[in-house]
Amino acid sequence: MQQPDQTKLQSEVSRSEKARLGLSNPIFVEAIENLKKLYSQSLLNTGVNEQDAREKLWLAYQIVNKVEQHFIEIMETGKLAKRQLEDFRKSIEGQKF
């Protein structure tokens, strides 16, 4: 494995940890839950003639989901990068003996 590859993997592991901290932060979790609840309740309470409002609320709800999913993807990518680094280190150790 080349040094740039290792550096990239280490960067992904670092980003993963930051994403994990964000997803485990009670304020972040509360914000995501509150926004989802607000947008879904507001969406359900729109009137028959409020198509524009429904579309905007649906879009807002989807954006909140995308933000949360992005954090999860960063975290999962970091897990894979960590595993790759561990496998590489094990292969190096195995070659030394």
C-alpha positions, 0 to 999 in steps of 0.5 A: 500500500502506498503512503498516499493510500494510507494517508487517505484511509487515515483521513477517512478513519478520522472523519468517521470518528467525527461523524460518530461523535456528531451522531452520538451528540444528544443535541444533534440527535434531538435536532434531527428528531425534532426537525423530522417530527416538525416537518412530518406533522406539518406535512400531514396538517396541510390543507387540500389547496396547499400543494406548494407547502406540502412540496416544500415540507416534503423537500425539507424532510428529505434534506434532513434525512440526507444530512443524517444519511451522509453522516452515517455514510462517512462513519461506515466508510471510516469503518471500512478504511480502519479495517483496511489499515488493520489488514495492511498492518497485519500483512506487514507484520506477517512479512517481518517474521 
